[in-house]
Amino acid sequence: MTDTANRAAEVLKEHRESIDRLDAILVYTLAERFKHTQAVGRLKAEHALPPSDPSREARQIARLEQLAQDANLDPEFAKKFLTFIISEVIRHHEKLQK
């Protein structure tokens, strides 16, 4: 390998190590988030509250889209990501109410 190729391989390795650390952060952050949404789901079930709150969900999506814009992340991707998470949370809340 040439010096340039060796340097490129080292930079690639560093990027991948950073990506791996960030993936771990994402997983642990999602686990913590779901721990709280499970508590919310139990509270809702105990008090016969609906499993979803469309107005809050809309506010959260708008908030996340703005955060994404501020972070130079595609807001549409952020919206899809949060919409998926919200659908999982609602599914868990519905399950707790049965």
N, CA, C and O atoms as CSV, one atom per row, in Angstrom:
chain,resi,resn,atom,element,x,y,z
A,1,MET,N,N,0.834,-1.190,0.000
A,1,MET,CA,C,0.000,0.000,0.000
A,1,MET,C,C,0.873,1.245,0.000
A,1,MET,O,O,1.957,1.274,0.582
A,2,THR,N,N,0.376,2.250,-0.658
A,2,THR,CA,C,1.108,3.524,-0.675
A,2,THR,C,C,0.853,4.274,0.624
A,2,THR,O,O,-0.062,3.935,1.374
A,3,ASP,N,N,1.656,5.284,0.885
A,3,ASP,CA,C,1.450,6.112,2.083
A,3,ASP,C,C,0.065,6.748,2.084
A,3,ASP,O,O,-0.584,6.851,3.125
A,4,THR,N,N,-0.377,7.173,0.905
A,4,THR,CA,C,-1.697,7.797,0.785
A,4,THR,C,C,-2.793,6.791,1.110
A,4,THR,O,O,-3.745,7.103,1.826
A,5,ALA,N,N,-2.648,5.586,0.580
A,5,ALA,CA,C,-3.644,4.543,0.842
A,5,ALA,C,C,-3.632,4.145,2.317
A,5,ALA,O,O,-4.687,3.908,2.905
A,6,ASN,N,N,-2.439,4.071,2.917
A,6,ASN,CA,C,-2.346,3.751,4.343
A,6,ASN,C,C,-3.022,4.827,5.188
A,6,ASN,O,O,-3.734,4.524,6.146
A,7,ARG,N,N,-2.792,6.065,4.827
A,7,ARG,CA,C,-3.413,7.172,5.562
A,7,ARG,C,C,-4.927,7.134,5.397
A,7,ARG,O,O,-5.665,7.351,6.358
A,8,ALA,N,N,-5.386,6.861,4.189
A,8,ALA,CA,C,-6.830,6.766,3.941
A,8,ALA,C,C,-7.435,5.626,4.770
A,8,ALA,O,O,-8.521,5.770,5.332
A,9,ALA,N,N,-6.734,4.507,4.840
A,9,ALA,CA,C,-7.220,3.369,5.624
A,9,ALA,C,C,-7.298,3.743,7.109
A,9,ALA,O,O,-8.239,3.348,7.797
A,10,GLU,N,N,-6.324,4.493,7.598
A,10,GLU,CA,C,-6.329,4.918,9.000
A,10,GLU,C,C,-7.482,5.891,9.274
A,10,GLU,O,O,-8.159,5.778,10.296
A,11,VAL,N,N,-7.701,6.832,8.374
A,11,VAL,CA,C,-8.809,7.780,8.533
A,11,VAL,C,C,-10.144,7.036,8.491
A,11,VAL,O,O,-11.044,7.332,9.276
A,12,LEU,N,N,-10.275,6.071,7.577
A,12,LEU,CA,C,-11.487,5.268,7.488
A,12,LEU,C,C,-11.732,4.517,8.802
A,12,LEU,O,O,-12.857,4.467,9.300
A,13,LYS,N,N,-10.673,3.939,9.348
A,13,LYS,CA,C,-10.773,3.211,10.626
A,13,LYS,C,C,-11.249,4.151,11.731
A,13,LYS,O,O,-12.109,3.776,12.528
A,14,GLU,N,N,-10.711,5.352,11.793
A,14,GLU,CA,C,-11.107,6.324,12.810
A,14,GLU,C,C,-12.583,6.708,12.665
A,14,GLU,O,O,-13.311,6.793,13.654
A,15,HIS,N,N,-13.012,6.938,11.426
A,15,HIS,CA,C,-14.430,7.266,11.188
A,15,HIS,C,C,-15.316,6.116,11.640
A,15,HIS,O,O,-16.335,6.338,12.295
A,16,ARG,N,N,-14.942,4.906,11.302
A,16,ARG,CA,C,-15.756,3.740,11.670
A,16,ARG,C,C,-15.807,3.549,13.181
A,16,ARG,O,O,-16.845,3.167,13.722
A,17,GLU,N,N,-14.707,3.808,13.860
A,17,GLU,CA,C,-14.707,3.712,15.327
A,17,GLU,C,C,-15.655,4.751,15.923
A,17,GLU,O,O,-16.381,4.460,16.873
A,18,SER,N,N,-15.649,5.947,15.372
A,18,SER,CA,C,-16.574,6.993,15.835
A,18,SER,C,C,-18.015,6.589,15.575
A,18,SER,O,O,-18.876,6.771,16.435
A,19,ILE,N,N,-18.283,6.045,14.406
A,19,ILE,CA,C,-19.632,5.590,14.062
A,19,ILE,C,C,-20.074,4.506,15.039
A,19,ILE,O,O,-21.214,4.520,15.501
A,20,ASP,N,N,-19.189,3.571,15.355
A,20,ASP,CA,C,-19.526,2.502,16.302
A,20,ASP,C,C,-19.871,3.073,17.678
A,20,ASP,O,O,-20.826,2.621,18.310
A,21,ARG,N,N,-19.107,4.057,18.149
A,21,ARG,CA,C,-19.406,4.683,19.436
A,21,ARG,C,C,-20.748,5.404,19.390
A,21,ARG,O,O,-21.533,5.323,20.335
A,22,LEU,N,N,-21.010,6.100,18.304
A,22,LEU,CA,C,-22.281,6.811,18.165
A,22,LEU,C,C,-23.455,5.848,18.090
A,22,LEU,O,O,-24.523,6.135,18.632
A,23,ASP,N,N,-23.272,4.706,17.425
A,23,ASP,CA,C,-24.331,3.689,17.390
A,23,ASP,C,C,-24.649,3.205,18.803
A,23,ASP,O,O,-25.816,3.018,19.147
A,24,ALA,N,N,-23.619,3.001,19.618
A,24,ALA,CA,C,-23.835,2.580,21.006
A,24,ALA,C,C,-24.600,3.654,21.772
A,24,ALA,O,O,-25.506,3.340,22.544
A,25,ILE,N,N,-24.242,4.910,21.564
A,25,ILE,CA,C,-24.947,6.008,22.220
A,25,ILE,C,C,-26.415,6.014,21.804
A,25,ILE,O,O,-27.295,6.196,22.645
A,26,LEU,N,N,-26.683,5.818,20.519
A,26,LEU,CA,C,-28.067,5.772,20.041
A,26,LEU,C,C,-28.857,4.659,20.717
A,26,LEU,O,O,-29.987,4.872,21.156
A,27,VAL,N,N,-28.268,3.479,20.801
A,27,VAL,CA,C,-28.964,2.330,21.397
A,27,VAL,C,C,-29.264,2.599,22.869
A,27,VAL,O,O,-30.389,2.383,23.319
A,28,TYR,N,N,-28.274,3.065,23.619
A,28,TYR,CA,C,-28.500,3.335,25.038
A,28,TYR,C,C,-29.480,4.495,25.245
A,28,TYR,O,O,-30.268,4.477,26.191
A,29,THR,N,N,-29.437,5.495,24.372
A,29,THR,CA,C,-30.379,6.614,24.459
A,29,THR,C,C,-31.800,6.143,24.169
A,29,THR,O,O,-32.739,6.533,24.863
A,30,LEU,N,N,-31.959,5.310,23.152
A,30,LEU,CA,C,-33.294,4.767,22.852
A,30,LEU,C,C,-33.797,3.896,24.002
A,30,LEU,O,O,-34.980,3.945,24.338
A,31,ALA,N,N,-32.925,3.110,24.603
A,31,ALA,CA,C,-33.332,2.276,25.739
A,31,ALA,C,C,-33.819,3.151,26.888
A,31,ALA,O,O,-34.831,2.842,27.517
A,32,GLU,N,N,-33.114,4.228,27.162
A,32,GLU,CA,C,-33.521,5.143,28.239
A,32,GLU,C,C,-34.844,5.816,27.892
A,32,GLU,O,O,-35.705,5.978,28.758
A,33,ARG,N,N,-35.010,6.206,26.639
A,33,ARG,CA,C,-36.255,6.844,26.206
A,33,ARG,C,C,-37.426,5.880,26.376
A,33,ARG,O,O,-38.480,6.264,26.881
A,34,PHE,N,N,-37.241,4.630,25.954
A,34,PHE,CA,C,-38.318,3.655,26.049
A,34,PHE,C,C,-38.612,3.285,27.499
A,34,PHE,O,O,-39.746,2.931,27.821
A,35,LYS,N,N,-37.624,3.357,28.373
A,35,LYS,CA,C,-37.878,3.133,29.793
A,35,LYS,C,C,-38.896,4.163,30.298
A,35,LYS,O,O,-39.810,3.824,31.049
A,36,HIS,N,N,-38.731,5.404,29.883
A,36,HIS,CA,C,-39.652,6.459,30.311
A,36,HIS,C,C,-41.008,6.334,29.621
A,36,HIS,O,O,-42.044,6.560,30.247
A,37,THR,N,N,-41.010,5.979,28.346
A,37,THR,CA,C,-42.311,5.852,27.672
A,37,THR,C,C,-43.093,4.651,28.214
A,37,THR,O,O,-44.324,4.666,28.223
A,38,GLN,N,N,-42.377,3.609,28.667
A,38,GLN,CA,C,-43.078,2.483,29.304
A,38,GLN,C,C,-43.736,2.943,30.602
A,38,GLN,O,O,-44.860,2.543,30.906
A,39,ALA,N,N,-43.042,3.780,31.365
A,39,ALA,CA,C,-43.626,4.318,32.598
A,39,ALA,C,C,-44.852,5.169,32.282
A,39,ALA,O,O,-45.856,5.111,32.990
A,40,VAL,N,N,-44.763,5.956,31.220
A,40,VAL,CA,C,-45.913,6.764,30.786
A,40,VAL,C,C,-47.058,5.831,30.394
A,40,VAL,O,O,-48.210,6.083,30.746
A,41,GLY,N,N,-46.751,4.766,29.675
A,41,GLY,CA,C,-47.780,3.814,29.259
A,41,GLY,C,C,-48.476,3.165,30.445
A,41,GLY,O,O,-49.696,2.999,30.437
A,42,ARG,N,N,-47.705,2.799,31.465
A,42,ARG,CA,C,-48.310,2.203,32.664
A,42,ARG,C,C,-49.211,3.220,33.367
A,42,ARG,O,O,-50.305,2.888,33.823
A,43,LEU,N,N,-48.736,4.456,33.446
A,43,LEU,CA,C,-49.535,5.519,34.062
A,43,LEU,C,C,-50.841,5.732,33.292
A,43,LEU,O,O,-51.911,5.861,33.888
A,44,LYS,N,N,-50.740,5.765,31.981
A,44,LYS,CA,C,-51.942,5.929,31.154
A,44,LYS,C,C,-52.898,4.763,31.354
A,44,LYS,O,O,-54.107,4.964,31.459
A,45,ALA,N,N,-52.372,3.553,31.408
A,45,ALA,CA,C,-53.222,2.374,31.593
A,45,ALA,C,C,-53.916,2.414,32.951
A,45,ALA,O,O,-55.100,2.094,33.055
A,46,GLU,N,N,-53.182,2.805,33.988
A,46,GLU,CA,C,-53.750,2.867,35.334
A,46,GLU,C,C,-54.885,3.883,35.441
A,46,GLU,O,O,-55.802,3.718,36.245
A,47,HIS,N,N,-54.815,4.927,34.631
A,47,HIS,CA,C,-55.792,6.007,34.716
A,47,HIS,C,C,-56.718,6.066,33.505
A,47,HIS,O,O,-57.393,7.070,33.278
A,48,ALA,N,N,-56.743,4.990,32.735
A,48,ALA,CA,C,-57.626,4.870,31.570
A,48,ALA,C,C,-57.477,6.054,30.606
A,48,ALA,O,O,-58.463,6.558,30.067
A,49,LEU,N,N,-56.242,6.484,30.402
A,49,LEU,CA,C,-55.968,7.557,29.445
A,49,LEU,C,C,-55.676,6.938,28.080
A,49,LEU,O,O,-55.190,5.809,28.006
A,50,PRO,N,N,-55.964,7.653,27.011
A,50,PRO,CA,C,-55.722,7.088,25.679
A,50,PRO,C,C,-54.233,6.818,25.441
A,50,PRO,O,O,-53.373,7.545,25.940
A,51,PRO,N,N,-53.941,5.763,24.672
A,51,PRO,CA,C,-52.543,5.406,24.429
A,51,PRO,C,C,-51.781,6.413,23.577
A,51,PRO,O,O,-50.550,6.436,23.600
A,52,SER,N,N,-52.488,7.233,22.837
A,52,SER,CA,C,-51.796,8.228,22.014
A,52,SER,C,C,-52.324,9.620,22.325
A,52,SER,O,O,-53.433,9.789,22.831
A,53,ASP,N,N,-51.504,10.607,22.009
A,53,ASP,CA,C,-51.846,12.013,22.209
A,53,ASP,C,C,-51.450,12.738,20.921
A,53,ASP,O,O,-50.350,13.282,20.819
A,54,PRO,N,N,-52.359,12.742,19.937
A,54,PRO,CA,C,-52.009,13.302,18.618
A,54,PRO,C,C,-51.477,14.731,18.648
A,54,PRO,O,O,-50.599,15.067,17.854
A,55,SER,N,N,-51.984,15.580,19.540
A,55,SER,CA,C,-51.496,16.962,19.555
A,55,SER,C,C,-50.050,17.009,20.060
A,55,SER,O,O,-49.232,17.756,19.522
A,56,ARG,N,N,-49.731,16.223,21.084
A,56,ARG,CA,C,-48.341,16.170,21.565
A,56,ARG,C,C,-47.439,15.579,20.495
A,56,ARG,O,O,-46.335,16.074,20.265
A,57,GLU,N,N,-47.903,14.525,19.841
A,57,GLU,CA,C,-47.094,13.893,18.795
A,57,GLU,C,C,-46.779,14.887,17.683
A,57,GLU,O,O,-45.652,14.931,17.189
A,58,ALA,N,N,-47.765,15.681,17.291
A,58,ALA,CA,C,-47.543,16.687,16.244
A,58,ALA,C,C,-46.528,17.735,16.703
A,58,ALA,O,O,-45.666,18.151,15.929
A,59,ARG,N,N,-46.635,18.158,17.969
A,59,ARG,CA,C,-45.668,19.136,18.505
A,59,ARG,C,C,-44.262,18.540,18.535
A,59,ARG,O,O,-43.287,19.217,18.208
A,60,GLN,N,N,-44.162,17.278,18.927
A,60,GLN,CA,C,-42.864,16.618,18.998
A,60,GLN,C,C,-42.233,16.489,17.611
A,60,GLN,O,O,-41.031,16.696,17.444
A,61,ILE,N,N,-43.047,16.150,16.633
A,61,ILE,CA,C,-42.529,16.018,15.267
A,61,ILE,C,C,-42.036,17.374,14.770
A,61,ILE,O,O,-40.952,17.472,14.196
A,62,ALA,N,N,-42.829,18.414,14.990
A,62,ALA,CA,C,-42.414,19.766,14.564
A,62,ALA,C,C,-41.126,20.174,15.286
A,62,ALA,O,O,-40.226,20.750,14.675
A,63,ARG,N,N,-41.040,19.877,16.575
A,63,ARG,CA,C,-39.844,20.198,17.357
A,63,ARG,C,C,-38.626,19.462,16.820
A,63,ARG,O,O,-37.551,20.045,16.679
A,64,LEU,N,N,-38.796,18.186,16.523
A,64,LEU,CA,C,-37.675,17.401,16.024
A,64,LEU,C,C,-37.250,17.866,14.627
A,64,LEU,O,O,-36.061,17.875,14.305
A,65,GLU,N,N,-38.220,18.248,13.809
A,65,GLU,CA,C,-37.873,18.777,12.484
A,65,GLU,C,C,-37.027,20.040,12.627
A,65,GLU,O,O,-36.063,20.232,11.886
A,66,GLN,N,N,-37.388,20.900,13.578
A,66,GLN,CA,C,-36.609,22.122,13.798
A,66,GLN,C,C,-35.218,21.793,14.315
A,66,GLN,O,O,-34.230,22.367,13.857
A,67,LEU,N,N,-35.137,20.864,15.272
A,67,LEU,CA,C,-33.826,20.432,15.767
A,67,LEU,C,C,-32.976,19.881,14.629
A,67,LEU,O,O,-31.779,20.156,14.547
A,68,ALA,N,N,-33.596,19.108,13.760
A,68,ALA,CA,C,-32.869,18.535,12.620
A,68,ALA,C,C,-32.333,19.641,11.718
A,68,ALA,O,O,-31.178,19.598,11.294
A,69,GLN,N,N,-33.165,20.619,11.430
A,69,GLN,CA,C,-32.702,21.742,10.598
A,69,GLN,C,C,-31.523,22.448,11.261
A,69,GLN,O,O,-30.535,22.778,10.604
A,70,ASP,N,N,-31.636,22.674,12.567
A,70,ASP,CA,C,-30.561,23.350,13.306
A,70,ASP,C,C,-29.271,22.536,13.268
A,70,ASP,O,O,-28.175,23.096,13.279
A,71,ALA,N,N,-29.408,21.210,13.224
A,71,ALA,CA,C,-28.241,20.314,13.237
A,71,ALA,C,C,-27.772,19.935,11.834
A,71,ALA,O,O,-26.870,19.112,11.679
A,72,ASN,N,N,-28.380,20.533,10.820
A,72,ASN,CA,C,-28.059,20.191,9.426
A,72,ASN,C,C,-28.314,18.719,9.106
A,72,ASN,O,O,-27.553,18.080,8.380
A,73,LEU,N,N,-29.404,18.202,9.666
A,73,LEU,CA,C,-29.866,16.848,9.380
A,73,LEU,C,C,-31.150,16.968,8.578
A,73,LEU,O,O,-31.955,17.864,8.835
A,74,ASP,N,N,-31.352,16.099,7.629
A,74,ASP,CA,C,-32.555,16.128,6.807
A,74,ASP,C,C,-33.799,16.052,7.699
A,74,ASP,O,O,-34.018,15.031,8.352
A,75,PRO,N,N,-34.617,17.106,7.739
A,75,PRO,CA,C,-35.811,17.102,8.591
A,75,PRO,C,C,-36.795,15.981,8.239
A,75,PRO,O,O,-37.493,15.470,9.115
A,76,GLU,N,N,-36.848,15.607,6.988
A,76,GLU,CA,C,-37.754,14.517,6.585
A,76,GLU,C,C,-37.289,13.190,7.200
A,76,GLU,O,O,-38.107,12.381,7.639
A,77,PHE,N,N,-35.986,12.978,7.225
A,77,PHE,CA,C,-35.454,11.785,7.878
A,77,PHE,C,C,-35.790,11.804,9.364
A,77,PHE,O,O,-36.223,10.791,9.915
A,78,ALA,N,N,-35.594,12.946,10.015
A,78,ALA,CA,C,-35.898,13.072,11.441
A,78,ALA,C,C,-37.377,12.798,11.702
A,78,ALA,O,O,-37.728,12.135,12.678
A,79,LYS,N,N,-38.239,13.305,10.830
A,79,LYS,CA,C,-39.676,13.084,10.977
A,79,LYS,C,C,-40.001,11.598,10.855
A,79,LYS,O,O,-40.764,11.064,11.659
A,80,LYS,N,N,-39.432,10.934,9.865
A,80,LYS,CA,C,-39.668,9.500,9.697
A,80,LYS,C,C,-39.178,8.715,10.909
A,80,LYS,O,O,-39.842,7.783,11.362
A,81,PHE,N,N,-38.027,9.092,11.425
A,81,PHE,CA,C,-37.444,8.419,12.578
A,81,PHE,C,C,-38.351,8.571,13.796
A,81,PHE,O,O,-38.662,7.583,14.461
A,82,LEU,N,N,-38.778,9.800,14.096
A,82,LEU,CA,C,-39.636,10.019,15.253
A,82,LEU,C,C,-41.007,9.371,15.050
A,82,LEU,O,O,-41.581,8.837,15.999
A,83,THR,N,N,-41.527,9.412,13.845
A,83,THR,CA,C,-42.821,8.776,13.571
A,83,THR,C,C,-42.749,7.278,13.857
A,83,THR,O,O,-43.689,6.702,14.406
A,84,PHE,N,N,-41.640,6.651,13.488
A,84,PHE,CA,C,-41.452,5.233,13.786
A,84,PHE,C,C,-41.413,5.008,15.298
A,84,PHE,O,O,-42.065,4.097,15.807
A,85,ILE,N,N,-40.656,5.829,16.008
A,85,ILE,CA,C,-40.559,5.684,17.459
A,85,ILE,C,C,-41.926,5.874,18.107
A,85,ILE,O,O,-42.313,5.097,18.980
A,86,ILE,N,N,-42.653,6.892,17.688
A,86,ILE,CA,C,-43.983,7.151,18.244
A,86,ILE,C,C,-44.904,5.964,18.000
A,86,ILE,O,O,-45.665,5.583,18.890
A,87,SER,N,N,-44.850,5.379,16.818
A,87,SER,CA,C,-45.718,4.231,16.533
A,87,SER,C,C,-45.379,3.052,17.446
A,87,SER,O,O,-46.273,2.321,17.872
A,88,GLU,N,N,-44.088,2.864,17.750
A,88,GLU,CA,C,-43.683,1.804,18.683
A,88,GLU,C,C,-44.174,2.105,20.095
A,88,GLU,O,O,-44.647,1.210,20.795
A,89,VAL,N,N,-44.063,3.350,20.507
A,89,VAL,CA,C,-44.531,3.739,21.839
A,89,VAL,C,C,-46.030,3.495,21.966
A,89,VAL,O,O,-46.488,2.932,22.960
A,90,ILE,N,N,-46.792,3.915,20.965
A,90,ILE,CA,C,-48.245,3.721,20.992
A,90,ILE,C,C,-48.568,2.235,21.042
A,90,ILE,O,O,-49.466,1.819,21.774
A,91,ARG,N,N,-47.847,1.436,20.273
A,91,ARG,CA,C,-48.067,-0.015,20.282
A,91,ARG,C,C,-47.840,-0.570,21.685
A,91,ARG,O,O,-48.625,-1.390,22.163
A,92,HIS,N,N,-46.778,-0.131,22.343
A,92,HIS,CA,C,-46.502,-0.575,23.712
A,92,HIS,C,C,-47.607,-0.117,24.663
A,92,HIS,O,O,-48.028,-0.873,25.539
A,93,HIS,N,N,-48.075,1.118,24.492
A,93,HIS,CA,C,-49.128,1.644,25.367
A,93,HIS,C,C,-50.425,0.867,25.164
A,93,HIS,O,O,-51.128,0.564,26.128
A,94,GLU,N,N,-50.735,0.551,23.932
A,94,GLU,CA,C,-51.955,-0.237,23.664
A,94,GLU,C,C,-51.848,-1.619,24.294
A,94,GLU,O,O,-52.824,-2.135,24.839
A,95,LYS,N,N,-50.674,-2.212,24.221
A,95,LYS,CA,C,-50.442,-3.525,24.816
A,95,LYS,C,C,-50.633,-3.477,26.334
A,95,LYS,O,O,-51.207,-4.393,26.923
A,96,LEU,N,N,-50.154,-2.414,26.954
A,96,LEU,CA,C,-50.288,-2.276,28.405
A,96,LEU,C,C,-51.756,-2.094,28.835
A,96,LEU,O,O,-52.121,-2.423,29.964
A,97,GLN,N,N,-52.577,-1.576,27.940
A,97,GLN,CA,C,-53.985,-1.330,28.288
A,97,GLN,C,C,-54.850,-2.573,28.134
A,97,GLN,O,O,-56.022,-2.563,28.509
A,98,LYS,N,N,-54.283,-3.641,27.585
A,98,LYS,CA,C,-55.070,-4.874,27.408
A,98,LYS,C,C,-54.996,-5.763,28.615
A,98,LYS,O,O,-55.599,-6.836,28.630
